[in-house]
Amino acid sequence: MGSKNSHPGYRDSKNGQFVTERVAKRRPATTQKESIPNPGRGDTGRSGKGKR
C-alpha cells in the first residue's frame, strides 16, 4: 500500500515538463517517474527560520 503523503508524477527528461502517464509509458527512455508531495505535505519554504 502506498503512502498518502504523495502521488506519482511523470516528467520529460529533456525539458522537465510534466507529461501524462500514457506518454511516459510510450517513451520510457526519455521520461522518469517521481513522487510528488500532496498539497500541504511538501517543503513550502515558509518555515520562518532565521527571519527574526
C-alpha positions in Angstrom: 0.0 0.0 0.0 1.4 3.4 -1.0 1.8 6.5 1.1 -1.0 9.0 1.3 1.5 11.8 1.5 2.4 11.8 -2.2 1.3 10.7 -5.6 3.2 9.7 -8.8 4.1 12.2 -11.5 5.9 11.8 -14.8 8.4 14.2 -16.2 10.2 14.6 -19.6 13.9 14.2 -19.1 14.9 16.8 -21.7 12.8 19.8 -20.6 11.5 18.9 -17.2 7.8 19.4 -18.1 5.2 17.1 -16.6 3.7 14.6 -19.0 0.9 12.1 -18.8 1.3 8.5 -17.7 0.4 7.4 -21.2 3.1 9.5 -22.8 5.6 8.2 -20.2 4.8 4.6 -21.0 5.3 5.2 -24.7 8.7 6.9 -24.2 10.4 5.2 -21.2 13.9 6.3 -22.3 13.1 10.0 -22.1 10.8 10.2 -19.1 11.0 9.5 -15.4 8.6 8.7 -12.7 8.8 10.7 -9.4 6.9 11.0 -6.2 5.1 14.4 -5.9 4.1 15.6 -2.4 0.4 16.2 -1.9 -0.7 19.8 -1.2 0.4 20.7 2.3 3.0 17.9 2.6 5.9 19.4 0.7 8.6 21.9 1.5 6.9 25.3 1.2 9.9 27.4 2.2 7.8 29.2 4.8 9.3 27.7 7.9 10.3 31.1 9.4 13.8 30.0 10.5 16.2 33.0 10.6 13.5 35.5 9.8 13.6 37.3 13.1 
